[in-house]
Amino acid sequence: MNKGTIVLLLGVFLTIFYSDTLHADTLRSWKVGHLRQSGSAIDKDLHQFMEQVKMKTGNTFSFDVYTGNRLGDYSVVQERVSFGEVQLYVGPLSTSIDKRLILATTPYLVNSWAEAQQIYTQGSELFNTLAGFLKEQNIKLLGGWPVYFGGIALTEKPPQPGNPDVSKHMILRVPPIKSFELSARQLGYTPYPITWTYAKMGLKTGMVAGMIGGGAEGYSGLKDLVKYYIPVKDHFEHWFIYMNLDEWNRLSAREQELFVTTASEIEQRRYRVAPAQEKESIEQLKKQGTQIIELSDEELKAMRMKVQKNVWPLLEKDIGESFGQIISGVKKLQ
């Protein structure tokens, strides 16, 4: 091998080495999480989100996805995003640090998918209000992922399930969020606040006779435990796409626009398919042997009116004037 060939090969080697080193320095490795298992609807949408970002930024991002609460319960992960330990997450909002975030799960805030799309969608007054609250936790709200309307899963049939004024003498697991606890009491149940992580064990041991705070899609995983399901539509389950604010500030203006636009595209597409998926989830419960207790419009209205009358004023004390502003906008739609 002559001297010229050696010099040429050395030059090629150094070019590759420095190119790889530069790429490693600029590659941004992010931890990303969500609540469901691999292959679920949210998992597919989130992977599509990440592929869009990678493609349009020249593959300068590397995303490690942690499914099924592997990063911890959503309340824990929200804090981890705040600290920058996790860069991006999709899930409900925890109220452990800021009670005002109860606004996201206000019971009976909306009654239809059309109303939900106007109230919760990216850029709405509700969205912008929540974004302001989260900013104080060093979190940037990007968009949302609508899931379903809530219902009650039970191991036994309650007395007069459509009458909120009748005590059911049943203990229900509720998320550790005040709005769910208050609503359960108004519907005639005794609430027991525990996280989803321990809820299944509560059903198995008989510590609780049912659950509120989820919907048919979530309860379908409790195949042998849920014997009855009541679609009371107590709340609209809407997960949020959010990221660490410091990471957001490090993005270029073009990258920030890309993240927001991509989140919006996924959100709007989700509104087109989610209603049908909600019906499919209820059918899945039926196939598993769960009896669906359908309620009349009058029964649903009685529940809604009682909760709005007795729960909303209590929530307003925690949330402040923002609550009244949001409610005023909602009433204009109804």
C-alpha positions as CSV (number, residue, x, y, z in Angstrom):
1,M,0.0,0.0,0.0
2,N,1.6,3.3,-1.1
3,K,1.8,6.4,1.0
4,G,-0.9,8.2,-1.0
5,T,-3.4,5.4,-0.4
6,I,-2.7,5.4,3.3
7,V,-3.3,9.2,3.5
8,L,-6.5,8.8,1.6
9,L,-7.8,6.0,3.9
10,L,-6.8,8.0,6.9
11,G,-8.7,11.0,5.7
12,V,-11.9,8.9,5.0
13,F,-11.6,7.4,8.5
14,L,-11.3,10.7,10.2
15,T,-14.2,12.1,8.2
16,I,-16.5,9.3,9.3
17,F,-15.2,9.5,12.9
18,Y,-15.9,13.2,13.3
19,S,-19.2,12.9,11.4
20,D,-20.4,10.2,13.9
21,T,-19.1,12.2,16.8
22,L,-20.9,15.4,15.7
23,H,-24.1,13.4,15.1
24,A,-23.8,11.9,18.6
25,D,-23.4,15.3,20.1
26,T,-26.5,16.7,18.3
27,L,-28.7,13.7,18.7
28,R,-31.4,14.4,21.4
29,S,-32.4,11.3,23.4
30,W,-35.8,11.6,25.0
31,K,-37.8,9.5,27.4
32,V,-41.4,9.3,26.3
33,G,-44.3,7.6,28.1
34,H,-48.0,6.7,28.2
35,L,-50.4,4.6,30.1
36,R,-51.4,1.8,27.8
37,Q,-49.7,-1.3,26.4
38,S,-47.7,-1.6,23.2
39,G,-49.9,-1.7,20.1
40,S,-52.7,0.2,21.7
41,A,-54.4,3.2,20.0
42,I,-52.4,5.8,22.0
43,D,-49.2,3.8,21.4
44,K,-49.7,3.8,17.6
45,D,-50.6,7.5,17.6
46,L,-47.6,8.5,19.7
47,H,-45.2,6.5,17.5
48,Q,-46.7,8.3,14.5
49,F,-46.1,11.6,16.3
50,M,-42.4,10.7,16.9
51,E,-41.9,9.5,13.4
52,Q,-43.2,12.8,12.0
53,V,-40.8,14.7,14.3
54,K,-37.8,12.5,13.4
55,M,-38.5,12.7,9.7
56,K,-38.9,16.5,9.6
57,T,-35.9,17.2,11.8
58,G,-33.4,15.1,10.0
59,N,-33.4,12.3,12.6
60,T,-31.9,14.5,15.3
61,F,-34.2,12.9,17.9
62,S,-34.1,9.5,19.5
63,F,-37.2,8.5,21.4
64,D,-37.3,5.7,24.0
65,V,-41.0,4.8,24.6
66,Y,-42.1,3.5,28.0
67,T,-45.6,1.9,27.8
68,G,-48.0,0.8,30.5
69,N,-47.0,3.1,33.3
70,R,-43.4,1.8,33.3
71,L,-42.2,5.2,34.2
72,G,-44.6,5.3,37.2
73,D,-48.2,6.4,37.8
74,Y,-49.2,9.4,35.8
75,S,-49.0,11.7,38.8
76,V,-45.4,10.6,39.4
77,V,-44.5,11.1,35.7
78,Q,-45.9,14.6,35.7
79,E,-43.4,15.5,38.3
80,R,-40.6,13.8,36.4
81,V,-41.5,15.8,33.3
82,S,-41.4,18.9,35.4
83,F,-37.9,18.1,36.6
84,G,-36.7,17.1,33.1
85,E,-36.2,13.4,34.0
86,V,-38.9,12.5,31.3
87,Q,-39.1,14.7,28.2
88,L,-42.6,14.0,26.9
89,Y,-45.7,12.2,28.2
90,V,-49.3,11.5,27.2
91,G,-51.8,11.0,30.0
92,P,-54.3,12.6,32.5
93,L,-53.3,15.6,34.6
94,S,-52.5,15.1,38.3
95,T,-53.8,17.6,40.8
96,S,-51.3,16.7,43.6
97,I,-49.3,19.9,43.1
98,D,-51.9,22.2,41.7
99,K,-55.6,21.7,42.6
100,R,-56.7,24.0,39.8
101,L,-55.9,21.2,37.4
102,I,-59.2,19.6,38.6
103,L,-60.6,21.8,35.8
104,A,-59.5,19.1,33.3
105,T,-61.8,16.5,34.9
106,T,-64.8,18.7,35.8
107,P,-67.7,16.2,36.0
108,Y,-70.4,16.6,33.5
109,L,-68.7,19.5,31.8
110,V,-69.6,18.3,28.3
111,N,-72.3,15.9,27.2
112,S,-71.3,15.0,23.6
113,W,-68.3,14.5,21.4
114,A,-69.1,17.6,19.5
115,E,-69.1,19.7,22.7
116,A,-65.9,18.0,23.8
117,Q,-64.1,18.9,20.6
118,Q,-65.0,22.6,21.0
119,I,-64.2,22.8,24.8
120,Y,-61.0,20.6,25.0
121,T,-59.3,21.1,21.7
122,Q,-55.9,22.7,21.3
123,G,-56.2,26.5,21.5
124,S,-59.5,26.6,23.3
125,E,-60.1,28.6,26.5
126,L,-59.9,25.5,28.6
127,F,-56.7,24.4,26.9
128,N,-55.0,27.7,27.3
129,T,-56.1,28.0,31.0
130,L,-54.6,24.5,31.7
131,A,-51.5,25.4,29.7
132,G,-51.0,28.4,32.0
133,F,-51.3,26.3,35.2
134,L,-48.8,23.7,33.8
135,K,-46.3,26.4,32.8
136,E,-45.9,27.1,36.6
137,Q,-44.8,23.5,36.9
138,N,-42.2,23.9,34.2
139,I,-44.4,22.0,31.7
140,K,-45.4,22.9,28.2
141,L,-48.8,21.7,27.0
142,L,-48.7,20.7,23.4
143,G,-52.1,19.1,22.6
144,G,-54.6,16.5,23.7
145,W,-55.7,13.0,23.0
146,P,-59.5,12.5,23.6
147,V,-60.3,9.0,25.0
148,Y,-63.9,8.4,26.1
149,F,-66.8,9.4,28.3
150,G,-66.5,7.8,31.8
151,G,-68.6,5.1,33.4
152,I,-68.9,2.9,36.5
153,A,-67.5,-0.6,36.6
154,L,-69.0,-2.9,39.3
155,T,-68.7,-6.4,40.7
156,E,-72.4,-6.5,41.6
157,K,-75.5,-4.7,40.5
158,P,-76.4,-1.6,42.6
159,P,-79.9,-0.8,43.8
160,Q,-81.7,1.6,41.4
161,P,-78.5,2.4,39.4
162,G,-80.2,5.3,37.5
163,N,-81.3,7.1,40.7
164,P,-78.6,9.3,42.2
165,D,-80.7,10.0,45.3
166,V,-80.6,6.3,46.4
167,S,-77.7,5.2,48.5
168,K,-76.0,2.2,46.8
169,H,-74.1,1.1,50.0
170,M,-71.2,0.3,47.8
171,I,-67.5,1.4,48.0
172,L,-66.0,2.6,44.7
173,R,-62.4,3.1,43.8
174,V,-62.0,6.7,42.6
175,P,-58.8,8.4,41.3
176,P,-57.1,10.5,44.0
177,I,-58.7,13.6,42.5
178,K,-61.3,15.6,44.4
179,S,-63.8,15.9,41.5
180,F,-64.2,12.1,41.3
181,E,-64.6,11.7,45.0
182,L,-67.3,14.4,45.1
183,S,-69.2,13.0,42.1
184,A,-69.2,9.5,43.4
185,R,-70.9,10.6,46.6
186,Q,-73.5,12.6,44.7
187,L,-74.3,9.4,42.6
188,G,-74.9,7.4,45.8
189,Y,-71.6,5.6,46.3
190,T,-68.9,5.8,48.9
191,P,-65.6,6.8,47.3
192,Y,-62.2,5.2,48.2
193,P,-59.3,7.2,46.5
194,I,-56.5,5.0,45.2
195,T,-54.4,5.1,42.0
196,W,-55.2,2.8,39.1
197,T,-52.1,0.8,39.9
198,Y,-53.8,-0.6,43.1
199,A,-57.4,-0.6,41.8
200,K,-57.3,-4.1,40.3
201,M,-56.1,-5.5,43.6
202,G,-58.9,-3.6,45.4
203,L,-61.5,-5.4,43.2
204,K,-59.9,-8.8,43.7
205,T,-59.8,-8.5,47.4
206,G,-63.3,-7.0,47.7
207,M,-61.9,-3.9,49.2
208,V,-64.0,-2.0,46.6
209,A,-67.1,-3.1,44.8
210,G,-66.4,-1.1,41.7
211,M,-64.6,1.7,40.0
212,I,-65.3,5.2,38.7
213,G,-62.8,7.4,36.8
214,G,-62.4,5.2,33.8
215,G,-64.4,4.0,30.8
216,A,-65.2,0.9,28.8
217,E,-61.8,0.9,27.1
218,G,-59.9,0.8,30.4
219,Y,-62.2,-1.6,32.1
220,S,-62.0,-4.2,29.3
221,G,-58.7,-5.3,30.8
222,L,-60.5,-6.4,34.0
223,K,-62.2,-9.3,32.3
224,D,-63.1,-11.5,35.2
225,L,-63.8,-8.8,37.7
226,V,-66.2,-6.4,36.1
227,K,-69.7,-7.9,36.0
228,Y,-71.7,-4.6,35.3
229,Y,-70.9,-1.4,33.5
230,I,-73.0,1.8,33.7
231,P,-72.2,4.5,31.1
232,V,-73.0,7.4,33.3
233,K,-70.8,9.8,31.3
234,D,-69.7,11.4,34.5
235,H,-66.6,13.0,32.9
236,F,-64.8,13.3,29.6
237,E,-61.5,11.4,29.7
238,H,-59.1,13.6,27.8
239,W,-55.3,12.9,28.0
240,F,-52.8,15.6,27.4
241,I,-49.6,15.7,25.4
242,Y,-47.1,17.7,27.3
243,M,-43.3,18.1,27.6
244,N,-40.6,19.6,29.8
245,L,-40.6,23.4,29.4
246,D,-36.8,23.6,29.4
247,E,-36.7,21.2,26.5
248,W,-39.3,23.2,24.7
249,N,-37.3,26.4,25.1
250,R,-34.3,24.6,23.6
251,L,-36.2,23.8,20.4
252,S,-35.9,26.1,17.4
253,A,-39.0,28.1,16.4
254,R,-39.5,25.7,13.5
255,E,-39.2,22.7,15.8
256,Q,-41.7,24.2,18.2
257,E,-44.2,24.8,15.4
258,L,-43.6,21.2,14.3
259,F,-44.4,19.7,17.7
260,V,-47.6,21.8,18.1
261,T,-48.8,21.1,14.6
262,T,-48.2,17.4,14.8
263,A,-50.0,17.2,18.2
264,S,-53.0,19.0,16.7
265,E,-53.1,16.7,13.7
266,I,-53.2,13.6,16.0
267,E,-55.8,15.3,18.2
268,Q,-58.2,16.1,15.3
269,R,-57.8,12.6,13.8
270,R,-58.5,11.1,17.2
271,Y,-61.8,13.0,17.4
272,R,-62.8,11.4,14.1
273,V,-62.3,7.8,15.3
274,A,-62.7,7.9,19.1
275,P,-66.6,7.8,19.2
276,A,-66.6,4.6,17.2
277,Q,-63.8,3.1,19.3
278,E,-65.8,3.9,22.4
279,K,-68.7,1.9,21.1
280,E,-66.4,-0.9,20.2
281,S,-65.0,-1.0,23.7
282,I,-68.5,-1.3,25.2
283,E,-69.2,-4.2,22.8
284,Q,-66.0,-5.8,24.0
285,L,-67.2,-5.6,27.5
286,K,-70.4,-7.4,26.4
287,K,-68.4,-10.1,24.8
288,Q,-66.5,-10.6,28.0
289,G,-69.7,-11.2,29.8
290,T,-70.2,-7.8,31.4
291,Q,-73.8,-6.6,31.6
292,I,-74.3,-3.1,30.3
293,I,-76.8,-1.1,32.4
294,E,-78.2,1.5,30.0
295,L,-79.7,4.7,31.5
296,S,-82.5,6.8,30.1
297,D,-82.0,10.4,29.1
298,E,-84.0,11.4,32.2
299,E,-81.8,9.4,34.5
300,L,-78.6,10.9,33.0
301,K,-80.0,14.4,33.3
302,A,-80.9,13.8,36.9
303,M,-77.3,12.8,37.6
304,R,-75.9,15.7,35.7
305,M,-78.1,18.3,37.3
306,K,-77.3,17.0,40.9
307,V,-73.6,17.0,40.3
308,Q,-73.5,20.4,38.7
309,K,-75.6,21.8,41.5
310,N,-73.6,20.3,44.4
311,V,-70.1,19.7,43.1
312,W,-69.4,22.6,40.8
313,P,-69.5,25.3,43.5
314,L,-67.0,23.3,45.6
315,L,-64.6,23.0,42.6
316,E,-64.9,26.7,41.9
317,K,-63.4,27.4,45.3
318,D,-60.3,25.4,44.4
319,I,-60.0,26.6,40.9
320,G,-60.9,30.2,41.2
321,E,-62.4,32.6,38.6
322,S,-61.1,30.5,35.7
323,F,-63.8,28.0,36.6
324,G,-66.6,30.5,36.1
325,Q,-65.2,31.6,32.8
326,I,-65.0,28.1,31.4
327,I,-68.5,27.2,32.6
328,S,-69.9,30.4,31.0
329,G,-68.4,29.3,27.6
330,V,-69.7,25.8,28.0
331,K,-73.3,26.9,28.7
332,K,-73.3,28.9,25.5
333,L,-72.9,25.6,23.6
334,Q,-75.6,23.7,25.4
